[in-house]
């Protein structure tokens, strides 16, 4: 028998607990209410736990206070150490040789910044005196400068008060309007460039969503019909110049590429002017040649044309005619053994394909703050810019390394030219104008290094931003008269060169380093908050998406990019107007790091295979005697003086300018402007004192 579920009796029970309270209201408009008192079981007495809760609350307060004191102590320690660092940098300025630039390089820009700084200091002193004397008035309307209240003669107190009033009228009538026009122009360029960045990100999301990437239809190495794959003849070139730290690992990685030995030739193109490094590299080549690797060593006596001249000289060899493809690796690049098997098959059945570009991967991306910020930039460049342009336009700038060229495409485009310092971009543009297509392989990565010191990174960025503008001057007539479609011409001229190479450094420097601090002293011309805060933060978030692990560095990345706008703007101007530093090539310093486990294993295996007797057996007596002589000279030579960090005058002057503008913004109670100028000024100060990258003893 099923149980009877009858809750009527339970529902009818009237449990009344507590003390009833009758409230009688004298006002006849109110009714009489009966309110039950609190249930003693439901609400137990809090007297017993009151002491315990008070103790817990006290401990929480103590912990929070301890955390706050720790944070304040850390900030105080940093601020306390900063003057000592500044003093040390200034005291040892001569030993550090201050700045690597020659006196005439960037001299005009430094004069401009110094003049701007002097003006800001005078204006700040003037505004401070006016503030202390109560001479401040409401901010005049830019459209109606007549609305500015000019006191009567009886209200003017002294000549300084009269001068201040004249300054107010002058800046409202003559200074504010030109600054506002320039700011509007920069804001328009800023919005266009931000829209371009957003479209690139949407294109990258579309590629990820649709899983679009270059594919090989079938495995060429495992054919179903039983036919063997015909391995094409491949030439591997390793250009280098005084690469003492990295020559061994680059040659070792290239010699271990999985490809038939009779179909592969490795050229080590050494432009070193140090005899010791020349002998070390030639000895390393001889060692791998004894193992059966088809490798040759080439050294030029006349080093003209930098890297382009080195590659051009190597391609002029007669035996190069027998080869169909050429893979190029810089001295710090370490390709995996399967690199050619992942890239060469894309050329099969695609005769219009001229270049296959692989992505870079960095072994030292977590070395310091500078390498982390570079990793954010380069990840966006590869995964977004190059991948999107490769998919939708079949064109992007060749990175100069980690790529495979069809030799016929190089010859059809005119070969390597020595006219600029960006020979990789030069050959890519000319090949694109001749109808050759490019593909980018985002999943094929080659290990390399990023500069660990600010000095090396600064010189690299100067070359990367002056070279494209120099090339634009030379290539513009060829682009206009070429036979490619009008859309490809527009992409080359408007997007590739103007927007991403010229407009970006121009508005970054002008808007955030010139106009923004200037508006603090000319408040009639102001920048909207969304230009200073919202849009840059959104763009920084978009830039950091390909490297999500670097998300905690989004604010330093935003500040550092604005800081680097000085170097990029200076380089862009020198390249555009063909100034002295536009054709300057400085080899980027490498540290020779290979932190990947597979490379360490390979190095240990190599050390076991190669023994000293085998090395002596393959080397001639003259080479051994010369090597021993150089070793003895190296041991007897005095140790060189340690390199010291440098001081960068333009960055220091801009830091003082922005900090002065931040102090001026306090008088106007402009919150977001103050914080932006304060942190941006501190960023310039750290970079100017060379505190962001590798620190020298």
C-alpha positions in Angstrom: 0.0 0.0 0.0 1.4 3.3 -1.0 2.2 5.7 1.8 -0.3 8.5 2.4 1.2 12.0 1.8 -1.1 14.3 3.7 0.5 17.6 4.8 -2.8 19.3 5.9 -2.2 18.8 9.5 1.4 20.0 9.3 0.3 23.0 7.2 -2.5 23.9 9.6 -0.1 24.1 12.6 0.4 27.6 13.8 3.8 27.8 15.4 4.2 31.1 17.1 7.5 31.8 18.7 8.7 35.0 20.3 7.0 37.7 22.2 4.0 39.4 20.5 4.1 43.2 20.3 1.0 45.3 19.9 1.6 48.7 18.3 -1.3 51.2 18.8 -1.3 54.3 16.7 -3.1 57.4 17.9 -3.8 58.5 14.3 -7.1 56.9 13.2 -5.8 56.7 9.7 -3.6 53.8 10.7 -4.7 50.3 11.6 -3.5 48.2 14.5 -0.6 45.8 13.6 0.6 42.8 15.5 4.3 42.1 15.1 6.0 39.0 16.3 9.2 39.5 18.1 12.5 37.9 16.9 12.9 34.2 17.1 15.6 33.4 19.6 16.4 30.1 17.8 16.7 31.7 14.4 18.6 34.7 15.7 21.0 33.5 18.4 22.7 36.0 20.7 25.7 37.7 19.1 27.4 38.6 22.3 29.6 35.5 22.4 30.9 35.9 18.8 31.3 39.7 19.0 34.8 39.5 20.4 35.9 36.9 17.9 34.6 38.9 14.9 36.3 42.0 16.3 39.6 40.1 16.5 39.3 38.8 12.9 38.4 42.3 11.6 41.5 43.6 13.4 43.7 41.0 11.8 42.3 41.8 8.4 43.1 45.5 8.9 46.6 44.6 10.1 47.2 42.5 7.0 46.0 45.2 4.7 48.1 47.8 6.5 51.1 45.5 6.2 50.5 45.1 2.5 50.1 48.9 2.0 53.3 49.5 4.0 55.1 47.0 1.8 54.0 48.7 -1.4 54.9 52.1 -0.1 58.3 50.8 1.0 58.9 49.3 -2.5 58.0 52.5 -4.2 60.1 54.5 -1.7 63.1 52.2 -2.4 62.8 52.7 -6.1 62.5 56.5 -5.7 65.5 56.4 -3.3 67.6 54.4 -5.7 66.7 56.5 -8.8 68.8 59.6 -7.8 71.8 57.4 -7.2 71.4 55.8 -10.6 71.1 59.2 -12.2 74.2 60.4 -10.3 76.2 57.3 -11.4 75.1 57.7 -15.0 76.2 61.4 -14.9 79.4 60.8 -13.0 80.6 58.1 -15.4 79.3 59.9 -18.4 82.7 60.2 -20.0 83.5 56.5 -19.5 80.2 55.6 -20.9 80.8 57.8 -23.9 77.3 59.2 -23.4 75.6 58.5 -26.7 76.8 56.5 -29.6 75.5 59.0 -32.1 77.9 61.4 -33.8 77.5 65.1 -32.8 75.6 66.0 -36.0 73.1 63.2 -35.9 69.7 64.2 -34.5 71.2 67.6 -33.6 68.3 69.5 -35.1 65.7 67.4 -33.2 67.6 67.8 -30.0 67.7 71.6 -30.4 63.9 71.6 -31.0 63.3 69.5 -27.9 65.6 71.7 -25.8 63.8 74.9 -27.0 60.5 73.3 -26.3 61.7 72.4 -22.8 62.9 75.9 -22.1 59.6 77.4 -23.2 57.7 75.0 -21.0 59.8 75.8 -17.9 59.3 79.5 -18.4 55.6 79.0 -19.0 55.3 76.8 -15.9 57.0 79.5 -13.8 54.7 82.2 -15.2 51.6 80.1 -14.6 52.8 79.2 -11.1 53.2 82.9 -10.2 49.8 83.6 -11.6 48.3 80.8 -9.7 49.8 81.9 -6.4 48.6 85.5 -7.0 45.1 84.4 -7.9 45.2 85.7 -11.5 43.6 82.6 -13.0 40.4 83.1 -14.9 38.0 80.7 -16.6 39.3 79.0 -19.7 38.3 81.0 -22.7 36.3 79.5 -25.5 38.5 78.7 -28.6 35.7 79.8 -31.0 35.1 83.0 -29.1 38.4 84.3 -27.7 36.6 87.6 -27.0 34.9 85.8 -24.1 38.1 86.0 -22.1 37.6 88.5 -19.3 40.2 91.2 -19.5 40.3 93.1 -16.2 40.1 96.9 -16.2 43.2 99.0 -15.5 42.2 99.3 -11.9 42.3 95.5 -11.5 45.8 95.1 -12.9 48.5 94.7 -10.2 52.0 95.4 -11.6 53.8 94.8 -14.8 53.9 91.0 -14.3 50.1 90.9 -14.1 49.9 92.9 -17.2 52.4 90.6 -19.0 50.4 87.6 -17.9 47.2 89.1 -19.3 48.9 89.9 -22.6 50.1 86.2 -22.8 46.5 85.0 -22.3 45.3 87.1 -25.1 48.2 86.2 -27.4 47.8 82.5 -26.9 44.1 82.6 -27.4 44.3 84.7 -30.6 47.4 83.3 -32.3 48.7 80.1 -30.8 45.6 78.0 -29.9 44.1 77.9 -33.4 47.2 76.5 -35.2 47.7 73.9 -32.5 44.1 72.9 -32.7 44.4 72.4 -36.5 47.5 70.3 -36.1 45.9 68.2 -33.4 42.8 67.7 -35.6 45.1 66.5 -38.4 46.9 64.1 -36.1 43.7 62.8 -34.6 42.4 62.0 -38.1 45.6 60.1 -38.9 45.3 58.4 -35.6 41.8 57.3 -36.3 42.7 56.0 -39.8 45.7 54.1 -38.5 43.6 52.6 -35.6 40.9 51.6 -38.2 43.6 49.8 -40.2 44.9 48.1 -37.1 41.3 47.0 -36.3 40.7 45.7 -39.8 43.9 43.6 -39.6 42.8 42.1 -36.4 39.4 41.2 -37.8 41.2 39.6 -40.8 43.3 37.6 -38.4 40.2 36.5 -36.5 38.6 35.5 -39.8 41.6 33.4 -40.7 41.5 31.7 -37.3 37.8 31.1 -37.5 37.9 29.7 -41.1 41.2 27.9 -40.4 42.8 29.4 -43.5 46.4 28.7 -44.1 48.7 27.6 -47.0 48.4 23.8 -47.4 50.1 21.2 -49.5 47.5 19.1 -51.2 49.3 15.8 -50.6 52.4 14.6 -48.8 55.1 14.8 -51.5 57.5 12.6 -49.6 55.0 9.7 -49.3 53.4 9.3 -52.8 50.6 6.8 -53.3 51.8 5.7 -56.7 55.2 4.6 -55.3 57.2 7.3 -57.2 60.0 9.0 -55.2 60.0 12.7 -54.5 62.5 14.6 -56.7 64.3 16.8 -54.2 65.2 20.1 -55.8 68.6 21.7 -55.5 68.6 24.0 -52.5 71.2 26.6 -51.6 71.4 27.8 -48.0 73.1 31.1 -47.3 74.3 32.4 -43.9 75.5 36.0 -44.1 77.4 37.2 -41.1 79.7 39.9 -39.9 81.8 39.6 -36.7 79.3 37.2 -35.2 81.6 35.7 -32.6 78.7 34.8 -30.2 76.4 33.0 -32.6 78.4 31.6 -35.6 78.7 28.1 -34.2 75.0 27.5 -33.4 73.8 28.9 -36.7 76.2 26.8 -38.8 75.4 23.8 -36.7 71.7 24.2 -37.1 72.0 24.7 -40.9 74.3 21.6 -41.3 71.7 19.4 -39.5 68.8 20.3 -42.0 67.2 17.1 -43.2 67.8 17.2 -46.9 69.8 14.9 -49.3 73.4 16.0 -49.1 74.0 15.9 -52.8 71.0 18.3 -53.3 72.0 20.8 -50.6 74.9 23.4 -50.5 75.5 25.7 -47.5 77.3 29.0 -48.1 78.8 30.8 -45.0 79.2 34.4 -46.2 81.6 36.0 -43.8 82.1 39.8 -43.9 84.1 39.9 -40.7 87.0 42.3 -40.4 88.5 40.5 -37.4 91.1 37.9 -38.3 90.4 35.9 -35.2 86.7 35.6 -36.0 87.5 34.8 -39.7 89.7 31.9 -38.6 87.2 30.6 -36.1 84.4 30.6 -38.7 86.5 28.9 -41.4 87.6 26.3 -38.8 84.0 25.6 -38.0 83.2 25.2 -41.7 86.1 22.8 -42.1 84.9 20.7 -39.2 81.4 20.2 -40.8 83.0 19.7 -44.2 84.9 16.7 -42.8 81.7 15.2 -41.7 80.5 15.1 -45.3 78.3 18.2 -45.3 78.4 20.2 -48.5 79.5 23.5 -47.1 81.8 26.3 -48.3 83.3 29.4 -46.7 83.4 32.8 -48.5 85.0 36.0 -47.4 85.0 39.3 -49.2 88.0 41.5 -49.3 86.0 44.5 -50.3 82.9 44.9 -48.0 80.7 47.1 -50.1 76.9 47.2 -49.9 76.6 45.6 -46.4 74.4 42.5 -46.4 73.0 43.2 -49.9 76.5 43.3 -51.4 77.4 40.1 -49.5 74.4 38.2 -50.9 74.9 39.6 -54.4 78.5 38.5 -54.4 77.5 35.0 -53.4 74.8 34.7 -56.1 77.4 35.5 -58.7 79.2 32.2 -58.3 78.9 29.9 -61.3 77.7 26.8 -59.3 74.6 28.8 -58.2 73.1 28.2 -61.6 72.5 24.6 -60.7 70.2 25.4 -57.8 66.5 26.2 -57.9 65.8 27.6 -54.5 67.8 29.6 -51.9 67.1 29.7 -48.1 68.5 32.6 -46.2 69.3 32.6 -42.4 70.9 35.4 -40.4 73.7 34.5 -38.1 71.5 34.1 -35.0 68.8 32.0 -36.6 68.6 28.3 -35.9 66.3 26.4 -38.3 64.8 23.0 -37.3 65.9 20.0 -39.3 62.6 19.8 -41.1 62.6 23.4 -42.2 63.1 22.7 -45.9 60.5 19.8 -45.9 57.9 22.2 -44.5 58.6 25.0 -47.0 59.9 23.7 -50.3 56.7 21.6 -51.1 54.7 24.8 -51.3 56.5 25.7 -54.5 55.5 22.4 -56.3 52.7 23.1 -58.8 52.7 26.8 -58.0 55.0 28.5 -60.6 53.9 32.0 -59.6 55.1 31.5 -56.0 58.4 33.4 -55.4 58.8 33.4 -51.6 57.9 31.3 -48.6 58.4 33.1 -45.3 58.5 31.4 -41.9 57.8 33.0 -38.6 60.4 33.9 -36.0 60.5 32.5 -32.5 62.7 34.0 -29.7 64.9 32.2 -27.3 65.4 35.2 -25.0 61.9 36.8 -25.0 61.7 36.6 -21.2 65.2 37.9 -20.5 64.2 41.4 -19.4 61.5 44.0 -19.9 62.8 45.2 -23.2 62.8 41.7 -24.7 59.2 41.1 -23.5 58.0 44.3 -25.1 59.7 43.4 -28.4 58.0 40.0 -28.3 54.6 41.7 -28.2 55.4 43.9 -31.2 56.9 41.1 -33.3 54.1 38.6 -32.5 51.6 41.1 -33.8 53.7 41.7 -36.8 53.9 38.1 -37.8 50.6 36.7 -36.7 48.4 39.6 -37.8 50.2 41.9 -40.3 52.1 39.3 -42.3 49.6 36.5 -42.1 46.7 38.8 -43.2 48.6 40.4 -46.0 49.8 37.0 -47.2 46.3 35.5 -47.3 44.5 38.5 -48.8 47.1 40.3 -50.9 49.8 37.6 -51.5 52.3 40.2 -50.5 54.3 41.3 -47.4 57.8 42.6 -46.7 60.4 39.9 -46.8 62.0 39.7 -43.3 65.5 39.2 -44.6 65.9 35.8 -43.1 64.0 32.5 -42.4 62.6 32.5 -45.9 63.0 30.5 -49.1 63.2 32.3 -52.5 62.8 30.9 -55.9 66.1 31.9 -57.6 64.3 32.7 -60.8 62.2 35.2 -58.9 65.3 36.9 -57.6 66.9 37.1 -61.0 63.6 38.3 -62.7 63.4 41.1 -60.1 66.9 42.4 -60.7 68.7 40.6 -57.9 70.1 42.1 -54.7 70.6 45.9 -54.9 72.9 47.9 -52.5 70.9 51.1 -52.7 69.2 50.9 -49.3 69.7 49.3 -45.9 66.5 47.3 -46.2 67.5 45.1 -49.1 64.9 42.5 -48.0 62.0 44.9 -48.4 63.6 46.2 -51.7 63.7 42.8 -53.3 60.1 42.0 -52.0 58.6 45.1 -53.6 60.4 44.6 -56.9 59.3 40.9 -57.0 55.7 42.0 -56.2 55.8 44.5 -59.1 56.9 41.6 -61.4 53.9 39.5 -60.5 55.4 37.1 -58.0 53.3 35.8 -55.1 54.3 35.3 -51.4 53.0 33.0 -48.7 53.5 33.2 -45.0 53.7 30.1 -42.8 52.7 31.0 -39.3 53.2 27.5 -38.0 56.8 27.1 -39.2 59.0 28.8 -36.6 62.7 29.5 -36.6 64.6 30.3 -33.4 66.5 33.6 -33.1 67.3 36.4 -30.7 65.9 39.9 -30.0 68.3 42.6 -28.8 68.7 42.6 -25.1 70.2 46.1 -24.8 68.4 49.4 -25.6 71.4 50.6 -27.6 71.2 47.6 -30.0 67.4 47.8 -30.2 67.5 51.6 -30.9 70.0 51.2 -33.7 68.0 48.3 -35.2 64.8 50.4 -35.1 66.5 53.4 -36.7 67.6 51.2 -39.7 64.1 49.5 -39.9 62.3 52.9 -40.1 64.8 55.0 -42.2 65.3 52.3 -44.8 61.6 52.0 -45.9 61.3 55.8 -46.4 64.5 55.8 -48.4 63.2 52.9 -50.5 59.8 54.7 -51.0 61.6 57.6 -52.6 63.3 55.2 -55.0 60.4 52.8 -55.7 57.5 55.3 -56.1 58.0 55.8 -59.9 58.4 52.1 -60.5 55.2 51.4 -58.5 53.2 54.0 -60.5 54.3 52.7 -63.9 54.1 49.0 -63.1 51.5 46.7 -64.6 50.0 45.4 -61.4 46.3 46.3 -60.6 45.3 49.6 -59.2 44.3 48.0 -55.9 47.8 46.5 -55.4 49.3 49.9 -56.2 47.1 51.5 -53.6 48.0 48.9 -51.1 51.7 49.5 -51.7 51.6 53.2 -51.6 48.9 54.1 -49.2 48.9 51.2 -46.7 52.3 49.6 -46.9 54.5 52.7 -47.1 52.5 55.8 -46.1 50.2 54.6 -43.4 52.4 52.0 -41.7 55.9 53.4 -42.3 55.4 57.2 -42.4 52.1 58.2 -40.7 52.4 55.9 -37.7 55.7 57.4 -36.3 54.7 60.9 -37.4 51.4 61.1 -35.4 52.8 59.1 -32.5 55.6 61.6 -31.9 53.6 64.8 -32.8 50.5 63.9 -30.9 51.8 62.5 -27.7 55.2 64.2 -27.4 54.5 67.7 -28.8 50.8 68.6 -29.0 49.7 67.0 -25.7 52.3 68.8 -23.5 51.8 72.0 -25.5 48.0 71.9 -24.7 48.9 72.0 -21.0 50.4 75.5 -21.5 47.8 76.5 -24.1 44.6 75.1 -22.6 42.4 76.8 -25.3 43.5 73.9 -27.6 42.8 70.6 -25.8 42.9 67.0 -26.8 39.8 64.8 -26.2 40.1 62.2 -23.4 39.3 59.3 -25.8 42.4 60.2 -27.9 44.7 60.1 -24.8 43.2 57.2 -23.0 40.5 55.0 -24.5 41.7 54.4 -28.1 45.4 53.8 -27.3 44.4 51.4 -24.6 42.1 49.5 -27.0 44.8 49.4 -29.6 47.3 48.1 -27.0 44.9 45.3 -26.1 44.6 44.4 -29.8 48.4 44.4 -30.2 48.8 42.1 -27.2 46.3 39.5 -28.3 48.8 37.3 -30.3 51.0 37.2 -27.1 48.4 36.8 -24.3 51.0 35.8 -21.8 52.4 39.3 -22.0 49.0 40.8 -20.8 50.5 42.1 -17.5 52.8 44.3 -19.6 50.1 46.1 -21.6 50.7 49.4 -19.8 54.5 49.4 -20.1 54.0 48.4 -23.7 51.8 51.5 -24.4 54.2 53.8 -22.7 57.3 52.3 -24.4 55.8 52.5 -27.8 55.2 56.3 -27.3 58.8 56.5 -26.0 60.2 54.8 -29.1 58.3 57.3 -31.4 61.2 59.7 -31.0 63.7 57.3 -32.5 61.2 56.2 -35.2 60.2 59.7 -36.2 63.9 60.8 -36.4 64.7 57.7 -38.5 61.7 58.3 -40.8 62.6 61.9 -41.4 66.3 61.0 -42.2 65.2 58.3 -44.6 62.5 60.5 -46.3 64.9 63.4 -46.9 67.9 61.2 -47.4 70.0 62.6 -44.5 73.3 61.2 -43.4 72.1 58.5 -41.1 69.6 57.0 -43.6 72.4 54.7 -45.1 73.9 53.6 -41.8 74.2 49.9 -41.1 75.2 48.7 -37.6 75.2 45.0 -37.0 72.8 44.2 -34.2 74.6 42.8 -31.1 73.7 39.2 -30.2 74.2 37.4 -26.9 74.5 33.9 -28.4 71.7 32.4 -26.3 70.1 29.0 -27.1 67.9 28.2 -24.2 65.8 25.6 -25.9 66.3 22.0 -24.6 66.6 20.4 -28.1 69.5 22.7 -28.9 71.3 21.9 -25.7 70.9 18.2 -26.4 72.2 18.7 -29.9 75.2 20.6 -28.5 76.0 17.8 -26.1 75.7 15.2 -28.8 78.0 17.3 -31.0 80.6 17.5 -28.2 80.6 13.7 -27.9 81.0 13.1 -31.6 83.7 15.7 -32.3 86.9 14.9 -30.6 90.1 16.8 -30.5 92.3 14.3 -32.4 89.7 14.3 -35.3 89.9 18.1 -35.4 93.7 18.0 -35.5 93.7 15.3 -38.1 91.6 17.3 -40.6 93.4 20.7 -40.1 96.6 21.6 -41.8 99.7 22.5 -39.8 99.5 26.2 -40.9 96.0 26.5 -39.7 96.8 24.9 -36.3 99.9 27.1 -35.8 97.8 30.2 -36.7 95.1 29.2 -34.3 97.5 28.6 -31.5 99.2 32.0 -32.2 95.8 33.8 -32.0 94.9 31.9 -28.8 98.2 33.0 -27.2 97.6 36.6 -28.3 94.1 36.5 -26.8 95.4 35.2 -23.5 98.2 37.7 -23.2 96.0 40.7 -24.3 94.7 42.8 -21.5 91.0 42.4 -20.7 89.0 45.1 -22.5 87.2 47.8 -20.5 83.8 46.9 -19.5 81.0 48.4 -21.4 78.7 50.8 -19.6 75.2 52.0 -20.1 74.7 55.2 -22.0 72.7 58.4 -21.6 70.3 59.4 -24.4 69.8 63.2 -24.5 66.7 63.4 -26.5 64.8 61.0 -24.3 66.0 62.8 -21.1 65.0 66.2 -22.5 61.5 64.8 -23.4 61.1 63.3 -20.0 61.7 66.7 -18.4 59.3 68.3 -20.8 56.5 65.8 -20.1 57.1 66.0 -16.3 56.9 69.8 -16.6 53.6 69.5 -18.5 52.3 67.2 -15.8 53.1 69.7 -13.2 51.2 72.4 -15.2 48.2 70.1 -15.6 47.9 70.0 -11.8 47.1 73.7 -11.8 44.2 73.0 -14.2 43.0 69.9 -12.3 43.2 67.7 -15.4 43.2 64.3 -13.9 43.7 61.9 -16.9 46.2 64.3 -18.5 48.3 64.5 -15.4 48.6 60.7 -14.9 49.4 60.1 -18.6 52.0 62.8 -18.7 53.5 61.6 -15.4 53.9 58.0 -16.4 55.0 58.9 -19.9 57.6 61.2 -18.5 58.9 58.5 -16.2 59.0 56.1 -19.1 61.2 58.6 -21.1 63.4 59.1 -18.0 64.0 55.3 -17.6 64.8 55.0 -21.3 67.0 58.1 -21.3 69.0 56.6 -18.4 69.2 53.2 -20.2 67.5 51.4 -17.4 65.1 49.3 -19.5 67.3 46.7 -21.1 70.5 44.9 -20.3 72.5 46.6 -17.5 76.2 46.8 -17.8 78.6 46.8 -14.8 
